[in-house]
Amino acid sequence: MSHAPLRFGLIGTGRIGQVHAASIAADPDAELAWIADPFVDGARTVAAAYGGTATDSSDELFASGEVDAILVASPTATHVDLIAQAVDAGIPVLCEKPIDLDIARVDALRAKVAAAGVPVALGFNRRFDPAFAAARARVAAGEIGALEQLTIISRDPSAPPSAYVAVSGGIFRDMTIHDVDMARFFLPEIVEVSAVGTTTFDPGAREHGDFDTAVTTLRAASGAVVTIINSRHSAVGYDQRLEAFGGTGMLQVANAPSSLVSLSTAAAVEAKPPYEQFFLERYAVAYAAELREFIKLARGEASTSPTFEDGRAALVLADAAQRAATERVVVAVDLG
Ligand SMILES: NC(=O)c1ccc[n+]([C@@H]2O[C@H](COP(=O)([O-])OP(=O)(O)OC[C@H]3O[C@@H](n4cnc5c(N)ncnc54)[C@H](O)[C@@H]3O)[C@@H](O)[C@H]2O)c1
């Protein structure tokens, strides 16, 4: 069946909003209809590049009656209210992660989302990375037998500015939240969390009582164990790897090479430049695939888009890791 393109209202045109604008414009089943950002020059720049009407007010975007789907890419503190507004208007919404930094605010919205039946998806883009998705599909197909251990390594190229750390919610809610969602992609039923956080190099983390280095372990109901290794810096560049270890084998996802050209000399062999990309480049394909899956959801078709409940579960796990690291306790979790 052929459909008219889904008319998107994009809210927020910063780093990630610009990625989503490009994905919407590139997708034949989507078009950019409205763009809202209080920094209206940002909205205008996106409209000039990809089409649509720019406004400084998300209320005007909602009132236009000209959007079939909402994409929320504004700061985290705005997400809960914008999801609620979309649900009240009966408009499917894809919201960037996290839903909020405060689980009480997430839980206050939970019943409304569940009752409304309006599609709500969360922007856990890494599930749509072709390499991670292939590894997960091959685990599910039984290629390594029962999954016993999952190791996720996620290190950013360099620490964020101190001002960002101050409002980030801490490394577990800001960074590890992607990795606990990846853990649940493989092992949805996590029952226990432990974590260690230290500050080894970043004065910003020290200043704000945060960690720059963390290891989180999750126990799944099956008995499988997930180890998540995070650092706010990596001299070799953006480090995004995964290993799934099972009873009959192992699957590994390596870093994406920065170049296919390597230099070998008497001093070094197979030398390549560091991984220069950060998330916008590393996950470019994933963001586009995430959008395609959301379009299916918005049209009422079968979809694997991460749900509001997945967003909530990730925050519950991040909160548990924060508590485990701060209080040095093992935290039981119930994601039901
Ligand atoms: N999935 C990912 O890989 C990923 C990556 C980066 C950011 N994010 C998430 O996306 C969100 C935005 O992050 P960012 O890095 O793009 O931030 P940013 O600061 O670069 O951009 C935010 C934009 O939203 C605008 N804005 C502020 N208040 C607004 C409002 N009430 N309505 C509409 N627009 C508003 C700002 O003017 C700015 O242009 C955050 O929740 C963040 O956690 C997700």
The ligand as an ORCA input file, in Angstrom:
! r2SCAN-3c Opt
* xyz 0 1
  N      20.611      9.530     20.789
  C      21.751     10.193     20.749
  O      22.762      9.708     20.243
  C      21.807     11.594     21.299
  C      22.916     12.381     21.014
  C      22.940     13.695     21.485
  C      21.885     14.191     22.231
  N      20.831     13.379     22.514
  C      19.697     13.905     23.307
  O      19.026     14.862     22.498
  C      18.600     15.977     23.281
  C      19.207     17.245     22.702
  O      20.602     17.159     22.762
  P      21.567     18.043     21.816
  O      22.946     17.553     22.087
  O      21.070     18.071     20.432
  O      21.367     19.489     22.501
  P      21.719     20.926     21.902
  O      21.919     21.800     23.080
  O      22.767     20.810     20.846
  O      20.357     21.350     21.150
  C      19.147     21.569     21.830
  C      18.309     22.521     20.988
  O      17.000     22.588     21.563
  C      16.611     23.962     21.610
  N      15.611     24.126     22.650
  C      15.765     24.496     23.942
  N      14.562     24.521     24.564
  C      13.638     24.163     23.637
  C      12.238     24.006     23.666
  N      11.535     24.223     24.794
  N      11.612     23.654     22.523
  C      12.304     23.438     21.407
  N      13.642     23.542     21.312
  C      14.298     23.904     22.427
  C      17.892     24.735     21.820
  O      17.735     26.099     21.408
  C      18.871     23.953     20.941
  O      18.856     24.405     19.608
  C      19.021     15.652     24.714
  O      17.934     15.083     25.401
  C      20.125     14.614     24.564
  O      20.198     13.722     25.665
  C      20.770     12.104     22.053
*
